[in-house]
Amino acid sequence: MSAINYSEKIPNNVNLSEDRTLQRALEQWQPNFISWWDDMGPEGSTDMDVYLRTAVSVDPQGWASFGHVKMRDYRWGIFLNPGDADRQIHFGDHKGEKAWQDVPGEHRANLRRIIVTQGDTEPASVEQQRHLGLTAPSMYDLRNLFQINVEEGRHLWAMVYLLHKHFGRDGREEAEGLLERRSGDVNNPRILGAFNEATPDWLSFFMFTYFTDRDGKYQLCALAESAFDPLARTTKFMLTEEAHHMFVGESGISRVISRTAQAMNELKTDDAGKLRAAGVIDLPTIQRYINFHFSVTVDLFGADESSNAATFYSSGLKGRYEESKRGDDHVLKGQTYQVLEARGGQLVEKEVPMLNALNEVLRDDYIKDSVAGVGRWNRVLEKAGIPVKLSVPHKAFHRNIGALKGVKVSPDGRVVSEAEWSAKVNNWLPSGDDRAFVASLMGRVVEPGKFANWIAPPVMGINRQPVDFEYVRFN
């Protein structure tokens, strides 16, 4: 089950050729996918040969091969982790029962909704990043962008396979819909708000891949626990690919910070104006971008109290992050959790049934993980002797969903008046001037081994190649 059959039109390790009806349906969807890629994939990339990794197995010991390939010819396919015939459901009302290989009728609508929502984020991020290749700060970074793009395409295939195989005509229609919506489109937008935001520059891209792809990690981990076995197996393999996306974000921001720290030491200044004049991104601007991307992403986890979250868990559709490592009864009836609300001009905690607070549980796990990465960025500053610390804002800051929607909260967690918010918002979130300044730095650098002035080179290249390797060949 771990080998992938590349001799087929659609590479797969699910014996697709044994299900002719499904194979035909997916082969009809494939040209529509390529047409979407041609319209909405990376702009101006058609003739480039890119040094990409392609999955060749789902065995963690050797799952990918690297080589130059045209992205349009990338072998997108359907790869599930090996199954376990004895796998049991390990949480919710069905705990102890056998995992489902087919969709139970009573959970059909909810499972379809979960799969469609996850599937919709994949092409959305390709659309958001469509123009970034035109302003890449190096060939190394251009290649990383393209790797993420083809893997988001692969993750779309993963969800489309489930829709086609398990949801009949409804599933086929939903799969078409995934190619019809467009990020930011007024009439037919992507399902989740963060996936309709523009990603106009590389600082935004690195923040997106650090913060928003990390949301993807947590959502996929929760789905990897699912009682619906094909979904669990699909998402487990998606997580293997997702790790690189977060690496691109974390290392990208780290390199921006490193270059800024170098300029601060060379110029002996922390004056934002002088640093901008030197062509690097000052730390307060980086902090404002962190505040924006973190706050937009924590909204993706949904409302702090949610009957849907309770239903998804009790039904066995979606577990918690690392469900099996938790020491409770994995049913959660009668257990409680603290969520925040604003009362009398203060943020206060209130106790709610844990089943209804599972979005908040996942959000809190995500925040812990996000904070750890910011700590690693701070070590870059510390090493350079810069006495500044970056941080994620309070989780109630700039929220647009749930009980905290529209409550004005400062990054340090104080409920503030409209007047104070208006006076300080440009210190807390990127202003038009910040975005214009960052945009002004975005000039394309694609000579092997050369990097834009605002970002440091990486410590090492991809797949043990040198940093100045020809990652992209422009034909």
matplotlib code that plots the C-alpha trace (Angstrom):
import matplotlib.pyplot as plt

x = [0.0, 2.9, 4.1, 2.6, 1.7, 3.1, 2.3, -1.4, -2.9, -3.7, -0.8, -2.3, -1.8, -5.6, -5.9, -7.9, -7.8, -10.0, -12.8, -13.5, -16.4, -14.4, -11.4, -13.4, -15.0, -11.6, -10.2, -13.0, -12.2, -8.5, -8.7, -10.8, -8.1, -5.4, -7.5, -7.9, -4.1, -3.5, -5.9, -5.1, -1.7, 1.6, 1.7, 4.3, 5.6, 4.5, 7.9, 10.0, 11.6, 11.4, 13.4, 10.4, 9.9, 7.3, 5.8, 6.8, 5.7, 3.9, 6.7, 8.2, 11.7, 11.8, 8.6, 9.9, 12.1, 13.6, 14.1, 13.4, 9.9, 7.4, 4.7, 1.9, 3.4, 3.7, 2.3, -0.6, -2.3, -4.1, -2.0, -3.4, -1.4, -1.6, -4.8, -5.2, -8.1, -8.5, -8.5, -11.1, -12.7, -11.0, -13.2, -16.8, -20.1, -18.8, -15.6, -14.5, -16.4, -14.7, -13.6, -15.8, -14.7, -17.8, -19.8, -22.6, -25.8, -26.5, -23.1, -23.0, -23.9, -21.4, -18.6, -19.1, -19.1, -15.8, -14.1, -15.4, -14.2, -10.8, -10.6, -11.6, -8.5, -6.1, -6.8, -7.5, -4.0, -2.6, -4.9, -3.7, -0.1, -0.5, 1.5, 4.3, 6.7, 7.0, 8.7, 10.6, 13.6, 15.7, 15.6, 15.7, 12.5, 10.8, 11.3, 9.9, 6.8, 6.3, 6.7, 4.0, 1.8, 2.0, 1.4, -1.7, -2.9, -2.1, -4.1, -7.0, -6.8, -6.8, -10.2, -11.7, -10.9, -12.9, -15.8, -15.9, -15.5, -17.8, -20.4, -21.9, -23.4, -23.3, -19.6, -19.0, -20.8, -18.8, -15.6, -16.6, -17.4, -13.9, -12.6, -15.3, -14.9, -12.1, -10.2, -11.4, -14.2, -17.1, -19.7, -18.2, -15.5, -13.7, -15.5, -13.2, -12.4, -8.6, -8.5, -10.1, -7.3, -4.7, -1.2, 0.5, 4.1, 6.6, 6.5, 2.8, 3.6, 6.0, 3.5, 0.8, 2.9, 4.0, 0.6, -2.1, -0.5, -0.1, -3.8, -3.9, -1.6, -4.0, -7.2, -5.5, -4.3, -7.9, -9.2, -6.4, -8.2, -11.5, -13.7, -14.0, -10.9, -10.2, -10.2, -7.9, -5.5, -5.6, -4.9, -2.0, -0.1, -1.1, 0.6, 3.9, 3.8, 2.4, 5.6, 7.6, 5.1, 5.5, 9.3, 9.2, 7.3, 9.3, 12.7, 11.6, 10.7, 13.8, 15.9, 14.1, 14.8, 18.4, 19.0, 17.2, 19.4, 22.5, 21.5, 20.7, 24.1, 25.9, 24.0, 24.0, 20.3, 16.8, 15.3, 12.6, 13.0, 16.8, 16.4, 13.7, 16.0, 18.6, 16.1, 15.3, 12.1, 12.1, 11.1, 7.9, 6.6, 7.4, 5.5, 2.4, 2.4, 2.6, -0.3, -2.4, -1.7, -1.9, -5.3, -6.8, -5.6, -7.0, -10.4, -10.1, -10.7, -14.3, -16.5, -15.3, -18.6, -19.9, -22.6, -21.1, -17.8, -19.6, -21.5, -18.3, -16.5, -19.3, -20.1, -16.4, -15.9, -13.1, -11.0, -8.7, -5.0, -3.1, -6.3, -4.7, -2.1, -4.7, -5.4, -9.2, -12.1, -12.3, -16.0, -15.9, -19.5, -19.7, -16.3, -15.7, -13.3, -12.6, -13.4, -13.2, -15.8, -15.9, -17.9, -18.0, -15.0, -12.9, -12.0, -13.3, -13.1, -16.3, -16.7, -18.6, -19.1, -15.9, -17.7, -19.0, -15.5, -13.5, -12.7, -11.2, -9.2, -7.7, -7.1, -5.2, -3.0, -2.3, -1.4, 1.1, 2.8, 2.8, 4.4, 7.2, 8.2, 8.2, 10.6, 13.0, 12.8, 13.7, 16.8, 18.0, 17.6, 19.3, 22.2, 22.7, 22.6, 19.3, 17.3, 13.8, 11.3, 8.6, 5.4, 2.0, -0.8, -3.4, -5.9, -8.8, -7.0, -8.6, -11.2, -14.0, -15.7, -17.4, -17.9, -15.0, -16.1, -15.7, -14.5, -11.7, -8.7, -5.1, -2.3, -1.5, -5.1, -6.8, -10.3, -9.9, -12.3, -13.1, -11.1, -8.0, -8.3, -8.5, -5.6, -3.3, -4.5, -1.6, 0.8, -0.8, -1.8, 0.0, -1.0, -1.3, 2.1, 3.6, 2.2, 3.3, 6.8, 7.0, 5.7, 8.4, 11.1, 9.6, 11.9, 12.6, 16.0, 16.5, 20.2, 21.4, 22.8, 21.7, 19.2, 17.2, 18.7, 15.8, 16.3, 19.3, 20.3, 19.3, 21.7, 21.5, 19.8, 17.0, 17.7, 21.4, 21.9, 24.0, 22.2, 23.3, 21.9, 19.8, 16.5, 14.5, 15.5, 13.9, 13.4]
y = [0.0, 2.4, 2.3, 4.8, 3.7, 6.3, 4.4, 5.5, 8.7, 9.6, 8.4, 6.6, 4.0, 3.2, 0.7, 3.2, 1.0, -1.5, 1.0, 2.0, 4.3, 6.3, 6.3, 7.7, 10.4, 11.6, 11.5, 13.8, 16.1, 16.2, 18.5, 20.9, 20.9, 21.6, 24.4, 25.9, 25.6, 27.3, 30.2, 30.6, 28.9, 30.7, 33.5, 33.3, 29.9, 27.7, 27.2, 26.9, 23.7, 23.6, 21.4, 19.8, 16.9, 14.4, 11.8, 8.3, 6.4, 7.0, 5.3, 8.0, 6.5, 7.6, 9.1, 11.7, 12.1, 15.4, 16.6, 19.3, 19.3, 21.7, 22.4, 21.8, 18.2, 17.6, 14.2, 15.1, 12.1, 10.3, 8.9, 7.5, 6.2, 2.4, 1.2, -0.9, -3.4, -3.5, 0.3, 1.4, 4.7, 6.1, 9.1, 10.3, 8.3, 5.5, 5.0, 1.3, 0.6, -0.3, 2.7, 3.3, 2.5, 4.1, 7.2, 6.4, 8.0, 10.1, 11.7, 12.2, 16.0, 16.9, 14.8, 16.3, 19.8, 19.1, 17.7, 20.5, 23.2, 21.7, 21.1, 24.7, 26.1, 24.3, 26.0, 29.2, 29.6, 28.9, 31.7, 34.1, 33.4, 33.5, 36.7, 36.2, 34.5, 37.8, 39.4, 36.5, 37.6, 34.6, 31.5, 29.4, 31.2, 31.0, 27.2, 27.0, 28.9, 26.6, 23.5, 24.8, 25.6, 22.1, 20.5, 22.6, 21.3, 17.7, 18.3, 19.4, 16.1, 14.3, 15.9, 15.5, 11.8, 11.4, 13.4, 11.4, 8.0, 8.4, 11.1, 10.2, 13.0, 15.5, 14.8, 15.3, 18.6, 19.8, 18.8, 21.0, 23.8, 23.7, 24.8, 27.4, 29.6, 32.2, 33.7, 37.3, 37.1, 39.2, 36.9, 33.5, 33.7, 31.0, 29.6, 30.8, 34.5, 34.2, 32.6, 35.6, 38.0, 39.1, 37.9, 40.8, 40.5, 38.0, 39.2, 38.4, 35.0, 34.0, 35.1, 33.1, 29.9, 30.2, 31.1, 30.0, 26.8, 26.0, 26.3, 23.7, 21.4, 21.5, 21.0, 18.1, 16.6, 16.8, 15.1, 12.5, 11.2, 10.8, 7.6, 7.9, 5.9, 7.1, 10.8, 9.9, 8.1, 10.9, 13.7, 11.8, 11.9, 15.5, 16.4, 15.0, 17.5, 20.4, 20.4, 22.0, 24.8, 25.8, 25.5, 28.0, 30.5, 30.1, 30.1, 33.0, 35.3, 34.2, 35.3, 38.7, 39.3, 38.2, 40.7, 43.5, 42.8, 42.9, 46.3, 47.6, 46.6, 48.0, 51.3, 51.3, 52.3, 51.0, 54.0, 52.7, 55.5, 54.9, 51.1, 51.6, 53.9, 51.1, 48.8, 46.5, 45.8, 47.4, 45.3, 47.3, 46.6, 42.9, 42.9, 44.5, 41.9, 39.2, 40.8, 40.8, 37.3, 35.7, 37.3, 36.5, 32.9, 32.3, 33.2, 30.2, 27.9, 29.1, 30.4, 29.8, 28.0, 25.8, 23.1, 22.0, 21.3, 19.2, 17.3, 16.6, 15.3, 13.2, 11.7, 10.7, 13.0, 15.2, 14.6, 16.9, 17.5, 14.4, 12.9, 9.5, 11.3, 12.9, 11.4, 11.9, 9.6, 10.8, 11.3, 14.6, 14.7, 16.7, 18.2, 22.0, 24.5, 28.2, 30.6, 34.4, 37.0, 40.8, 41.9, 45.4, 46.6, 43.6, 40.2, 37.5, 33.7, 31.7, 27.9, 26.1, 22.5, 21.2, 19.6, 23.0, 24.6, 22.2, 25.0, 26.9, 23.8, 23.5, 27.2, 27.1, 24.2, 26.2, 29.3, 27.4, 26.1, 29.6, 31.1, 28.6, 29.6, 33.3, 32.4, 31.0, 34.3, 36.1, 34.0, 35.4, 38.9, 37.8, 36.3, 39.6, 41.5, 43.3, 43.8, 43.6, 40.8, 39.9, 38.4, 37.1, 39.4, 38.4, 35.9, 38.4, 41.0, 41.9, 39.1, 38.8, 35.7, 34.3, 36.1, 38.4, 39.6, 43.4, 43.8, 46.3, 44.7, 45.9, 43.4, 43.1, 42.1, 45.3, 46.1, 49.6, 52.3, 53.1, 56.3, 54.5, 51.8, 54.5, 56.4, 53.3, 50.9, 51.9, 50.9, 47.5, 46.5, 47.1, 50.5, 51.4, 53.1, 49.8, 47.8, 50.3, 50.3, 46.5, 46.4, 48.8, 46.3, 43.5, 43.4, 40.0, 38.4, 35.1, 34.8, 31.6, 32.4, 36.1, 37.4, 40.6, 43.1, 42.7, 39.0, 36.9, 33.7, 30.4, 28.3, 25.4, 24.6, 22.1, 18.4, 18.9, 21.0, 24.2, 27.5, 28.7, 25.6, 26.2, 25.5, 27.0, 26.9, 29.6, 28.2]
z = [0.0, 0.5, -3.2, -5.6, -9.1, -11.5, -14.7, -14.4, -15.7, -12.1, -9.9, -6.8, -4.2, -3.9, -6.8, -8.8, -11.9, -10.1, -9.8, -13.5, -12.7, -10.2, -12.4, -15.3, -13.1, -11.8, -15.3, -16.4, -13.5, -14.3, -17.4, -15.4, -12.7, -15.3, -16.8, -13.3, -12.8, -16.2, -15.2, -11.5, -10.9, -10.6, -13.1, -15.9, -14.8, -17.7, -19.3, -16.2, -15.0, -11.2, -8.8, -7.1, -4.8, -5.8, -3.5, -4.6, -1.5, 1.8, 3.7, 6.0, 5.3, 1.7, 0.4, -2.0, -5.1, -6.4, -9.9, -12.4, -13.8, -15.4, -12.8, -15.3, -15.7, -12.0, -11.1, -8.8, -7.4, -4.6, -1.8, 1.5, 4.4, 4.8, 6.5, 9.6, 9.3, 13.1, 13.7, 16.2, 16.8, 19.9, 20.9, 21.0, 21.2, 18.9, 20.9, 20.8, 17.6, 14.3, 12.2, 9.2, 5.7, 4.2, 5.2, 7.6, 6.3, 9.4, 9.2, 5.4, 5.3, 8.1, 6.7, 3.3, 4.7, 6.6, 3.5, 1.2, 3.7, 3.9, 0.2, -0.5, 1.3, -1.0, -4.3, -2.5, -1.2, -4.8, -6.0, -3.2, -4.1, -7.9, -8.5, -5.9, -8.3, -10.2, -7.1, -5.7, -3.5, -4.8, -7.0, -3.8, -2.5, -5.9, -5.9, -2.3, -3.4, -6.4, -4.2, -1.8, -4.8, -6.3, -2.9, -2.3, -5.7, -4.5, -1.3, -3.4, -5.2, -1.9, -0.9, -4.4, -4.3, -1.1, -2.6, -5.8, -4.1, -1.1, -1.9, -5.3, -7.4, -4.5, -4.2, -7.9, -7.8, -4.8, -6.6, -9.5, -7.0, -5.6, -9.1, -9.6, -6.4, -6.5, -3.6, -3.0, -5.6, -4.6, -6.2, -5.6, -2.8, -1.0, 2.1, 4.9, 5.3, 5.6, 2.2, 0.6, 1.9, -0.6, -0.2, -1.9, -0.9, 0.4, 4.0, 3.9, 2.2, 4.9, 7.6, 5.8, 5.6, 9.2, 10.8, 8.4, 7.2, 10.9, 11.2, 8.4, 10.5, 13.4, 11.3, 9.5, 12.8, 14.2, 11.0, 11.1, 14.2, 12.3, 12.6, 8.8, 8.0, 4.4, 5.7, 8.6, 6.2, 3.6, 6.1, 7.7, 4.4, 3.8, 7.1, 5.8, 2.9, 5.1, 7.3, 4.5, 4.1, 7.8, 7.4, 4.5, 6.7, 9.9, 8.1, 5.8, 8.7, 10.5, 7.5, 7.3, 11.0, 10.6, 7.7, 9.7, 12.8, 10.6, 9.3, 12.8, 13.9, 10.9, 11.1, 14.9, 14.9, 15.6, 13.9, 11.5, 9.0, 8.7, 8.4, 5.7, 3.9, 4.0, 2.3, 5.2, 7.1, 10.5, 13.5, 14.4, 10.9, 11.3, 14.6, 13.0, 10.3, 13.0, 14.8, 11.6, 10.4, 13.8, 14.5, 11.1, 11.6, 15.1, 13.7, 11.3, 14.3, 14.5, 17.3, 20.9, 21.7, 18.9, 18.8, 15.5, 17.2, 19.8, 17.1, 15.1, 18.1, 19.6, 16.2, 15.7, 12.7, 14.1, 17.1, 19.1, 18.3, 19.4, 20.8, 21.7, 24.0, 26.2, 29.6, 29.8, 28.9, 25.2, 25.5, 27.4, 28.7, 31.9, 31.4, 31.1, 29.6, 30.0, 27.2, 27.1, 26.9, 27.3, 30.3, 31.9, 29.9, 30.9, 29.5, 31.8, 31.7, 31.8, 32.1, 29.3, 28.5, 26.9, 24.0, 22.9, 23.4, 21.2, 18.7, 21.6, 22.7, 19.2, 19.0, 22.4, 21.2, 18.0, 20.0, 22.1, 18.9, 17.3, 20.4, 20.3, 16.8, 17.7, 20.5, 17.9, 16.0, 19.2, 19.6, 16.2, 17.7, 20.9, 19.1, 17.2, 20.5, 19.7, 22.9, 21.2, 21.6, 19.1, 20.3, 19.2, 20.3, 22.9, 21.4, 21.8, 19.6, 16.3, 16.3, 13.8, 15.0, 18.1, 21.4, 20.9, 17.5, 17.2, 20.8, 20.7, 22.5, 22.5, 21.6, 25.3, 26.1, 27.4, 26.3, 24.8, 23.7, 20.1, 20.5, 21.7, 19.0, 16.3, 17.7, 18.0, 15.3, 13.0, 15.8, 16.1, 12.5, 9.2, 7.8, 4.2, 4.4, 5.9, 3.0, 0.4, 1.9, 1.9, -1.6, -2.7, -1.7, -3.8, -6.8, -8.5, -7.9, -9.6, -10.3, -8.6, -5.2, -5.2, -2.7, -2.3, 0.1, 2.7, 3.4, 4.4, 2.5, 4.1, 6.1, 3.6, 0.3, -0.5, -0.5, 0.4, -2.8, -2.5, -1.8, -5.3, -7.1, -10.2, -8.5, -11.4, -15.1, -17.1, -20.6]

ax = plt.figure().add_subplot(projection="3d")
ax.plot(x, y, z, "-o")
ax.set_aspect("equal")
plt.show()
